[in-house]
Structure formats: structure tokens, C-alpha cells
Amino acid sequence: MARKITGAVVEHTGRDGRTYRSLRFTGYGKRRFESLGPVSRGEAEAELRHVLADLERGVWRPREDAKPPAEPEPMPSFHAYAERWWGLNVGQLAPRTQADYRWRLERHLLPFFAELPLDEVDIDVVERYMAGKVAEDQPLSPRSINMTLTLLSAILESAVERDLISRNPAQGRRRRVREHAPRRTYLDTSAQVSALLSAAGELDDSRTQPAGLHVHRRAMLATFLFAGLRIGELCSLRWRDVDLAAGWLHVGESKTDAGRRRIKIRGALRDELVTVRAQLGDVAPDAYVFATSTGRKPGKENIRNRVLAPAVELASASLVERGYAPLPALTPHSLRRTFASLLYALGEDPATVMSEMGHTNPHLALAVYAQVMGRDPGEKAKLAALVDGDQMADEMAFGEVEAQKAG
């Protein structure tokens, strides 16, 4: 395949302070250089257009006063240039970003683009890559495919800046796979909230736990539901952050400035934390609230897989037995969204919700507000009872279904 005809205006400032311009372009299979002198930018761009047009027609000839063309540099392959790009940039990347970029390169980009010269990576090639990734037997999610395209675009943009290629074919929204908004789940009824907490409590009391090991599942899930913590915030929570006397929970470690906040400890959460503190006995202020058996910070995957997942499974079975639908697929963040919904059930205003959630954008709080405004007043009362720690809340949550069965 013939090398594409490309070119660029190159500028440098001389010792006399004047700006000198020249042309760098590919002509007849070679990279060429043509000096123009201290002409204006517009004059240089016009001359470049003339040169490229002459090359297209096959009538261009080197100027007599042009510098002798150097031997053309071979166009690097994508693999070779990606290695160069990596070497120049890896030192600026955090360890997790390095691992992520390496995965994108080695598992996805290089198997497809490695042997192609940079100037043969065009829009058609990029779109064939996209189509191939979508059609795989076990395809990546659209978001993950787009992450590989973002890295491809960054590498090719660097090649553009070095005048190796004239444009970046991976740039722009059309070079991305369409992403669908994820289904954002949360618990919508008092029956769901009560069932999940009851299931967690049943697992806490199970005699199947190893001797000497007690996982406070119910208290963990209550902290998600009634304080709206992110999973990383819950893992990092220490007893110095829990002021039971004053009734405030302080989040000091968070991913944003707004995330460093204080949250009111309402009745149900206070009961759970008091129970945990009593079971632990004397604890140091720096101790983790939900520490492992060795006193270490709990792991996120353990909370997802050994705390939330079994509680959801048990709660769903209980709900189905009582005549309810099973719980939706839940993550710790689903319970954080539920917290915002519960605050509105208590009559809190959007500003309070935004503050206790640690949001910087009021639209996030208002989006949840719009979802819960249509609730039946009786359901709001049941939710408020759960948050306040009303001992009759479970009976209130299930009483309606039992009454329907009796009818």
C-alpha cells in the first residue's frame, strides 16, 4: 500500500527572534523537508496545500534550494510506537493505572494493531476493531471496549504531535461503542429493607460460623443503609469516627472533598453500633469498626461476597415465601442509594441529603427525590420507623402482606 500523502508546517524561533517556517511532508515514498524562511503562518499553510496538491497530481519536484532530503525514516509499526509511548509515560502513571493500561494494550490493542504501520491505522481499521470486540463470544462491556479505544486515541494523538500521521482516527464520539446506562438498583420498600436486615441478623446468629469469629453483617448493612457510606468508607471506618454520645458519624477518608463529611446517627444505626461496641468490649480509638479477626481493615470483596450476597439470597427467599418479589441485584452502592431514599422518607430536604451523601452535585440528590415523591404516606411511615429503630417496624413492613393473605 502506498504511503499516504501527509504534511505539516514546522516552526522554530531563530537567534534574531524571528519565527522561521518550513514544510515537512511525505513525497514519493520519502519524508522530505523544505525551508520557507520567515514567512507568515498563512503563507506557509498555503504553500503546504500547493505542495500536497502537486504531489497528488504527481507533478511536484524538489526546489533547487531545498535541503537535500535525508534518508526516509521507516514508518514505525503500532507495536514499536506503543512501546516508545509506554516508555515515555509509564513513570507518570499510578501503579493501578499502569496495570490497567498494560491490560488494555497486551490483551486487546496489540493483538489487533501490532504489525500495522501507524499510517495504515485509519478510521476503517479502528471501526473493524470495534466491530470485532463487540462480536466476540464473550465480549467486553461497551465501557471496557471504550477504555481500550481511549488508550488507542492517546497513543495515536502522540504520533500526530510528532508529525508521523496527519490525523487521529481513534478520536471522537463516533469511534466509541454505544454505552447503555446501567440499571441503578436500590431498595424501594420497608419490606425489602427489613427483610435484608433480618436475613443479615439471622446469618450473624448462625451456628455455622467458625468458633471465635463473628462477622457483624447486620451492622455493616445497616451502616450502608442508614449512613450511606461508600464501600471504601465503610472499610476505613474507625471507632474514633463514631461519636455515639453526640450522635454523629464522621467520614474522614473519602475520594472527594465533599465526601469528608458528618452523618447523623439515627435510631436504628445507633442500636446496631452500640451492640457491636458492647460485643467488642474495650477497643482503641484507631481500631476499625468492622475489623477482621486479626484487627485489619475488612476487604471489599469479602463484604460483597460474604456479607451482602448471602444476606440478599436469604432475604429473597423469605420475601418470596411471604408473597413478595425477590430482591433486585444489589451492590453496596445500591444500599447507599437507598439511604438517600430513606432520608426523603424522613422528610429531609435535598440540601441535607446532598450533605450527608457527600455529593457535590445537587442533581444527584434531586434525581433520587423525584423517584420517591410518589410514595404512599403509609409506606413512608414504615420506612421512617425502620430508620428510627422502631421495634415494631418489621411487623409493620410485613403486616400488609399477611393481611392480604388472610383476606
Secondary structure, DSSP 4 states (H G I P E B T S, - for coil): -PPP--EEEEEEE-TTS-EEEEEEEEETTEEEEEEEES--HHHHHHHHHHHHHHHHHT-----TTSPPPPPPPPPPBHHHHHHHHHHHHGGGS-HHHHHHHHHHIIIIIHHHHTTSBGGG--HHHHHHHHHHHHTSSSPPPHHHHHHHHHHHHHHHHHHHHTTSSSS-TT-SGGGSPPPPPPP-----SHHHHHHHHHHHHHHHT-TTSPTT----HHHHHHHHHHH---HHHHHH-BGGGEETTTTEEEE-S-SSTTTSEEEE--HHHHHHHHHHHHHH-S--TTSBTT--TTSPPPPHHHIIIIIIHHHHHHHHHHHHHHTPPPPPP--HHHHHHHHHHHHHHTT--HHHHHHHHT-S-HHHHHHHHHHHTT--HHHHHHHHHHHHT-TTHHHHHHHHHHHHHH-
